[in-house]
Amino acid sequence: MRFLIPAAMSLALPSLAMAQTAPPSEVLAIHDIVADVSADRIESDIRTLVDFGTRHTLSETESDTRGIGAARRWIFDEFERISADCGGCLEVIYISDTISGQTRIPEPTEVVSVLAIQRGTLDPDRYVMMAGDIDSRVTDPLDGTSDSPGANDNASGVAGVIEAARVLSQREFAGSIIYAALSGEEQGLFGGQIVAAHALEQGWRIKAVLNNDMIGNIAGIDGVIDNSTARIFSEGTRALETPEEAIMRRFRGGEVDSPSRNLARFIDRTADQYIPNLDTMLVYRLDRFRRGGHHRPFNEVGIPGVRIMEVHEHYDRQHQDLRNEDGRHYGDTIDFVDFDYAAKLTSLNAAALALMAGAPPFPANVETEGAVSPDTTISWSAPDPDLAGNLAGYRVYWRYTDQPQWQYSRFVGNVTEYTLENVVIDNFYFGVASVAHDGSESPVVFPGPMGSFGE
């Protein structure tokens, strides 16, 4: 009888006045942001990174032309050039720590990441982040001297981060954006761990980390060529869930509604609405089977993160010594990178970052009530008005519990509670998003600690 539900919902539609005051359904500026992303600039940046020969974490740091030291200094200088073009709008910093005694970092080694921070105009302590990995490797994870171009893995991701900074730094947003080139990924995700620890120490309220790791390959080892699909990996339940919260989730639901999972859904909807010829595959897994990425250290300390990447990997072009055997090429070289595809995934990131940074404060303390009732009430806390000058109101979402994407929504205005009449709580999952006057919107926040993006 599901076909009856939308008709029943229509009995509780908002008034005409509310409909007239609802924000626009799309943010027109996002189309301009997407159009501004340049495949040519991304290609140039990938070529520059490849030309450093190797960017292995254990490689040369003193040379100006070879090794990870030269690469990170070039990235720092590039962020500074971008900042100069926007009147000094970026704060460019190094974040580092010394790692030793590890399987892949046996001797003391400084792991240095490069961040550029674009401060928000209303809520500067609220952040969203786009990240890529500087370092590369060949077959032996301890080989810091052999050529290791890392063209797709992961010069493509870093080039995407730099290009997103170029485009978005020409605009202003309510919240802050971090553009991060992280180090030490291939040696054990150390750059992400160091930056995540720094963020917690500084009290940064990071709402989302978009980790881009391999966004330039369209020809898979499975024989498929696909330039119109991307994958988004996200964890299902929060890594920091307590035993008490697990009991709550068992009886309320939320196994597939962590903040990371709803961040992934948000990016999926962004692709549908704003990115031509791009579909996204939501993968309900933290990362690829028994593998890891630089969003994981953020997830592990409670910062929502996802991995964005190509769908069809080619394993001959990952973590391989450069060689040809029996007519088969091995190695991550630039001739196998599709720059238009990298630009398409970069534009997806830029659009999602702009929408989230442009949104009002994300809903907090979201709760639902409605047991043994025909109606469902959803409530949330009012934000600090000094941080919410762009707040138009809130949009309530709901979906059947077996559906992967939010199906129904209603703009309910600037309130902190709303009742959906004749929508039974037992049959649906619910959430709420904050909406700006220009239509920019936060990801959907699921009720309780299961879905909280933090305060």
TAGIQUI-V487586 format. One record per helix or strand of 3 or more residues. SS is the DSSP state (helix for helix, strand for strand). FROM is the first residue (numbers start at 0). TO is the last residue. If there is no record, write none. Layout:
# TAGIQUI-V487586
((SS,FROM,TO) (SS,FROM,TO))
This chain:
# TAGIQUI-V487586
((helix,1,9) (helix,15,20) (helix,27,35) (helix,38,49) (helix,67,84) (strand,89,98) (strand,108,117) (strand,122,132) (helix,150,167) (strand,174,181) (helix,189,201) (strand,204,211) (strand,228,232) (helix,242,251) (helix,258,273) (strand,278,282) (helix,295,299) (strand,304,309) (helix,314,316) (strand,322,324) (strand,327,329) (helix,333,335) (helix,338,357) (strand,366,368) (strand,375,378) (helix,384,386) (strand,390,399) (strand,407,412) (strand,416,419) (helix,424,426) (strand,427,435))
